[in-house]
Structure formats: structure tokens, C-alpha cells
Amino acid sequence: MTTSRTARALAGLAALGLLTLTACGTQTATPASKPASSGEGRSIRATQLAHVTDVHAATGMTLLEGPVLIDDGSLYVVDVTAPAGEPKLISVDVATGKHEGVYTDKTGAYTSAQISPHDHRLYLTDFATGSIVSVAQDGSKPRTFFSGEVDGSKMTPDDIAFDAEGNVYVSDAHGTELDETDGRIVRIDRDGTRTTVLADGLAQPNGVMFDPELRGLWISELSEDTISYLLLDADRTDVTSQHEAIHVDGGLAQTDSIAVDADGNLYQALHGRPAIAVYSKYGARLATVEVPAEKSEGLKSATNVAIAPGGTKAYMTVSGPAGGYVYKFTALAKGIRQSNGG
């Protein structure tokens, strides 16, 4: 989700009193050259499931994010720029496309959603206040899981991932201007009391997701159009190696959120184009999931994707001046927990 445009828009909303916005390692080897592009792979046609939101008069935007399938089979999405009082967490019936609001508040600008394997609550990253909020799966009993500073500065949390024990891994956009490279990947223990900066010096980190074996994290940097791999130690509290794995030749589009399927394939959402780039774990471009050309007018970005665990039904959030939509497609492999939300 993190873009300079969106950050400025949220700041503008704060100035109008519509949002309260707070100001927003390891050593990285520098590759000798960018990995070569391998084309766009085969084309996968996505079909519209639901028109969920329209542009809000109060904020001038709508931006759907964080698709996640919950225990009852519903698909939840967040609307990042929904104003106070309008639905910020929305349930979508994947059979009918019908949708309804589940949760709202006065200040949050939620950019991702993920279910903890520890307590099965839904965790939402709040780009505006720098906190992480959890709610029950019906939207009740909101709690602040984490707020405050990490190593002396507040986070601008974007995406979220969990390990098997319920510890939290967050992409902290931190700097949101084009020339800023002070973004971080932050680990938060599952009780919310201890934080560890796993990587810093990043250019607007956005997507963050574990590989199927939970050995390391795939991360994307929006300002660099890159996907990197962070191999973790046995305790997942330190990065043992880090390298740039894929350079995404997106043209006007930039790297947004990431999902991972059972075969280890990466589903890289594209900000600036209503499409998902699919790569193998070795960097080969396998496919491009696209909104049909006749439906794409007014749709500017595909922000994230969810694949049903144990199946290949997949859903992506797509937004632009035409509104916020959910599109569906068939994934290349079965979904796992790491392909459901984040």
C-alpha cells in the first residue's frame, strides 16, 4: 500500500481532521547487476466478484487491501482511506459478492489484515497511528496489540506476517518520500512486549511474507521495485543472510504486497497496474494475473491477494477512481496460511 501519493493523501486527511496521522538491521549485499527480466509469463484472466466501495466524498479516495479468508469462509478486506464511521473492515460473501461492514473506528487507516495462528484474532496494521490493532473475527472486542516506538521512532506499519508461534513480522514503511531509505522489517513477540529490527535501510518496504517452510521472509521495496529474501536463524530473531532476489520490471507499476503458495511461488501485487506478477521461488516470471482490458478503466492498482488454504481459488483487491473491487482467479498452486492475508 505504501506510496508517496497515499501517504500525502492520508496527511491531507489529517489536516482536515478526518484522520489522525503520526509522522511516519542487517548489512545488505549490493548486487553487481539487476536480475534479468523473463517476460510476463502466461496470462491469467481475473473475473469480477464484487464492487465493494466507491470513492469517499470525505477523503477523495478508496483503496482496498488485506484480503483474508476467515473461518466461516467469508473474505475480509480493509478500506485504507475510509473516513471515521464508514466501514474500515468489510466482509465479502465469495459466493454472491454481497458485502457488509464489520468494523470501524475514528482514527485508523488499515493497510493489511492477517489472522494469528496463536489466538485466531484478526490483526490490522494502522498506517495512520503506527499501531497494530486486533479484533475478534466478527469485528468485536478491539484491542491495541502494539503501539509506541521501535528503537526510538514510531512505525508506519504496512503489511504483516506471522510465524507458527504467533510472533508478528511487520514491514515498516517509516519514510514515505521518494528519496528516503529508512524503512524497516520489525519482529514483535506475540505478547506485544518485545521488538527486534531485523532489517533497516529499506526503500519503502511493503510486502512481507514467510516462505512455505518458515525459514525466511520475502519482502518487497516499493521504491526499488525489488523482492528480497531474508534468511532467518532458528529462533527467527536475526537475519543470517539477505539478498535481492527479483527485480520487477513493472514500468509505471511498483511492488506492493506479497503472497506465497504451497509450491513457494510468489504473487507480487502491483501498485499502478491492476495486475499480479507471479514468480517461482527461483525468480522465473511464471504468469501475470490481469483484470480484463474492457474492465480496467478507472482501476489503477492490485494491492494484495488471498488464496484459499488447501485450494486454488484466489482473490485480489483492486482499486482506483472507479472504486474498490474484489476479483477472483485460479492460482498456480494450492493456498497455505502464507497466501491468506498480510
Disulfide bonds with the S-S distance in Angstrom:
none
